[in-house]
Amino acid sequence: MALTGAELAVTVALAKAAEGVDFDTKNGAPCPLCGVRMRVVCTRKWEGGTRLRFHRCENADCLMCRSSGVVKSVQSAHTP
């Protein structure tokens, strides 16, 4: 049974969201689908050298926004 175009798009969107994105202190985290900076909805405490955040896309034209999906981002501690 083959997926329709819409079903395939949703499957790809969810897979990209599950992979997560990198968080940058200057630019935040981009949506994996549309590239627009996402709003932070939850920030976890530092665990070792990493910190997790969860985001929602607010671009009304983006499938991630319309599906109300949450995207994970990872911030790594940088040492000079």
VOKEVEX-125264 format. One line per field, with one value per residue: x negated, y, z of N, C-alpha, C in turn. Coordinates in steps of 0.001 Angstrom, whole numbers. Each point is the difference from the previous one (the first is absolute). Layout:
BEGIN
n_px [X|...];
n_py [Y|...];
n_pz [Z|...];
ca_px [X|...];
ca_py [Y|...];
ca_pz [Z|...];
c_px [X|...];
c_py [Y|...];
c_pz [Z|...];
This chain:
BEGIN
n_px [-846|89|-869|1021|36|1215|274|-613|602|1083|-221|-368|1049|708|-556|130|1205|125|-610|774|-270|-1012|-274|185|-863|-556|155|-98|1186|-474|1167|50|1207|277|-776|1248|-521|-122|1204|-702|348|-1209|-668|-788|-337|-1178|-349|-1026|-340|1212|809|1135|552|1243|335|697|282|-190|-626|1077|-964|-569|-269|-1202|259|486|-1048|-341|-934|-674|-971|-871|-673|-1243|-358|-1150|-593|-378|-1148|-530];
n_py [-1179|799|881|778|1024|198|-1289|12|1142|-507|-1123|697|789|-1058|-601|1115|121|-1304|283|1065|1183|673|339|1212|456|247|-1122|-601|-573|-388|252|-1321|548|1109|-304|320|1019|-1026|5|347|-1259|-553|337|-1010|-529|577|-914|103|-225|-535|716|-540|377|416|-57|1068|-412|1298|-613|771|261|-284|-1179|320|1234|-359|-812|1207|-319|-738|900|-988|810|-69|510|179|-295|1240|-597|1103];
n_pz [0|-1021|502|336|-807|492|-99|-1162|-289|549|-641|-1057|182|333|-1035|-726|518|-203|-1162|30|533|-518|1259|-483|906|-1168|-697|1169|-226|-1188|-549|203|-77|708|1039|347|704|838|582|1086|241|0|1086|-252|1152|214|-875|812|-1245|269|-749|401|-1139|196|-1279|-384|-1219|-266|-1010|-164|-883|1149|-542|474|-380|-1163|146|461|-882|868|-58|139|853|-436|1185|-584|1152|-305|-87|525];
ca_px [846|-826|457|363|-932|206|-452|-1455|-484|144|-985|-1316|-16|-150|-1349|-943|205|-558|-1460|-399|-823|-986|397|-1054|395|284|1078|1027|115|839|929|-621|720|55|-1199|305|-336|1146|216|-340|1116|-527|-1455|-452|-1258|-1221|-425|-1354|-279|1100|1277|1095|1128|1077|472|1126|-88|1130|235|1313|-76|-839|680|-344|877|1383|163|-280|-1124|-1042|-1319|-1059|-1291|-1100|-1053|-1230|-838|-1247|-1107|-944];
ca_py [1179|1202|1200|1134|1118|636|-940|-34|1274|-61|-974|641|1073|-599|-572|1099|547|-966|98|1198|993|644|1295|1009|1046|1233|-158|-922|-1280|105|-1092|-911|7|1300|772|1172|-165|-493|478|-981|-310|-650|-103|-918|354|-539|-1344|-83|1086|242|484|-236|923|-437|1164|-97|908|930|383|-567|-724|-1192|-1213|-246|878|-461|-1283|251|-845|532|-327|23|544|-332|1009|-529|987|246|436|815];
ca_pz [0|-138|691|-845|149|1307|1029|-81|538|1460|484|-85|998|1329|86|166|1342|952|-80|726|-684|865|547|-19|939|-731|-973|460|-698|-1193|-283|-966|-1273|-686|303|831|1417|759|1365|1038|896|1202|66|1050|658|-593|395|-543|-920|-935|512|-938|-47|-878|-745|-934|-1139|-42|-1384|-336|-1269|189|436|1398|772|-140|683|1426|388|864|-516|1007|-413|901|119|574|669|-726|851|-784];
c_px [-890|629|395|-1020|107|-511|-1521|-594|70|-1029|-1398|-123|-215|-1382|-1039|114|-619|-1527|-509|-876|-1012|540|-1215|448|351|1247|1117|-36|925|948|-650|699|-90|-1205|225|-355|1251|36|-325|1224|-470|-1523|-364|-1309|-1172|-247|-1355|-236|1118|1260|1054|1048|1035|665|1259|-220|1254|283|1286|-1|-744|824|-279|887|1425|239|-228|-1124|-1004|-1344|-1015|-1229|-1029|-1007|-1188|-781|-1299|-1062|-994|-1307];
c_py [1241|1166|1060|1113|649|-896|-75|1275|5|-957|598|1092|-551|-604|1092|614|-917|39|1167|901|551|1338|909|1148|1302|-119|-940|-1308|164|-1192|-917|-17|1333|888|1233|-310|-374|588|-1129|-219|-657|-66|-889|504|-608|-1393|-227|1200|297|479|-212|1098|-600|1241|-325|1026|878|517|-684|-790|-1331|-1174|-288|840|-526|-1323|119|-885|730|-495|153|696|-347|1123|-653|1127|126|450|777|-710];
c_pz [0|745|-1016|228|1363|1126|33|601|1527|594|8|1068|1401|189|215|1388|1054|7|828|-854|999|476|20|897|-698|-871|426|-756|-1203|-129|-1039|-1356|-724|275|846|1452|790|1407|981|890|1291|-89|1182|604|-758|556|-632|-891|-976|726|-1082|121|-941|-571|-787|-1103|-7|-1408|-471|-1306|113|530|1472|916|-21|711|1503|517|861|-529|1117|-581|1072|-39|676|639|-763|1006|-846|-285];
